[in-house]
């Protein structure tokens, strides 16, 4: 079993929590169900649920009634997964801006952990 943690900005905001709150109820329920699957399987989770993106970053792939949501995450310690940010997928390709943001959060998290 893995622990899930929301990445927290220095101001206390949690981008992935804000994103989850913005989803309609059915997609939110589906996303939280996907979190449970991620917590159970962690690094053994594969497509269609999860896919490696780059530099240790993964995306949790959530689909409900034709809508597609992606939530980025990375592994922090042996059993901790950090969820960074998410978006509603509207195009075939994942927006580069979203990946860059997730990687920025990952770098910030690791730096603060190291300095911690």
C-alpha positions in Angstrom: 0.0 0.0 0.0 1.3 3.4 -0.9 0.6 6.8 0.8 -0.7 9.6 -1.4 0.4 13.1 -0.7 -0.8 16.3 -2.5 2.0 18.6 -3.5 1.8 21.9 -1.6 2.9 25.2 -2.9 4.9 27.5 -0.4 1.7 29.5 0.1 -0.2 26.4 1.3 -2.2 25.9 -1.9 -2.6 22.3 -3.2 -3.0 22.5 -7.0 -4.3 18.9 -7.4 -6.9 19.5 -4.6 -8.1 22.6 -6.4 -8.3 20.7 -9.6 -10.2 17.8 -8.1 -12.7 20.3 -6.5 -13.3 21.9 -9.9 -14.5 18.6 -11.5 -18.1 17.6 -11.7 -19.3 15.1 -9.1 -19.1 12.0 -11.3 -15.6 12.7 -12.6 -14.5 13.6 -9.0 -15.8 10.2 -7.8 -14.0 8.5 -10.6 -10.7 10.4 -9.9 -10.9 9.5 -6.2 -11.5 5.9 -7.1 -8.4 6.0 -9.3 -6.4 7.4 -6.4 -7.4 4.3 -4.4 -6.1 2.1 -7.3 -2.9 4.1 -7.4 -2.5 3.7 -3.7 -3.0 0.0 -3.9 -0.8 -0.8 -6.9 1.7 2.1 -7.0 4.7 1.4 -9.2 3.0 -1.7 -10.6 0.2 0.3 -12.1 0.3 0.4 -15.9 -1.9 1.4 -18.9 -4.7 2.1 -19.2 -4.5 3.5 -15.6 -1.1 5.1 -15.6 1.6 6.1 -18.1 5.2 7.3 -17.7 5.6 10.9 -19.0 9.2 12.0 -18.4 11.9 12.4 -15.7 10.2 10.2 -13.2 6.8 11.9 -13.8 3.7 9.8 -14.5 0.1 10.5 -15.4 -2.9 8.9 -13.8 -5.4 8.4 -16.7 -9.0 8.9 -15.8 -11.9 8.6 -18.2 -15.6 9.0 -17.6 -18.5 9.4 -20.1 -16.2 10.7 -22.9 -14.4 13.1 -20.7 -10.7 12.5 -20.0 -8.7 13.8 -17.0 -5.0 13.5 -16.3 -3.3 13.9 -12.9 0.5 14.0 -12.7 2.4 12.2 -9.9 5.8 11.0 -8.9 7.3 8.7 -6.4 9.0 10.4 -3.4 10.1 7.6 -1.2 9.7 3.8 -1.3 6.0 4.1 -0.4 5.0 7.7 -1.0 3.4 9.1 -4.2 3.1 12.9 -4.6 0.2 14.1 -6.8 1.0 17.5 -8.4 -1.6 18.9 -10.8 -4.2 17.8 -13.2 -6.2 18.9 -16.3 -9.1 18.0 -18.5 -7.7 16.6 -21.7 -9.2 18.2 -24.8 -6.6 17.3 -27.4 -4.8 14.1 -28.5 -1.4 15.3 -27.1 -0.8 16.3 -23.5 -0.1 20.0 -23.3 3.6 20.7 -22.8 2.7 23.5 -20.4 1.0 21.0 -18.0 4.0 18.6 -18.1 6.4 21.5 -17.5 4.3 22.7 -14.5 4.3 19.1 -13.0 8.1 18.8 -13.5 8.5 22.3 -11.8 6.4 21.1 -8.8 8.4 17.9 -8.6 11.8 19.8 -8.6 10.5 22.2 -6.0 9.2 19.4 -3.8 12.5 17.5 -4.0 14.5 20.6 -3.3 12.4 21.5 -0.2 12.6 17.9 1.0 16.3 18.0 0.7 16.7 21.4 2.4 14.0 20.4 4.9 
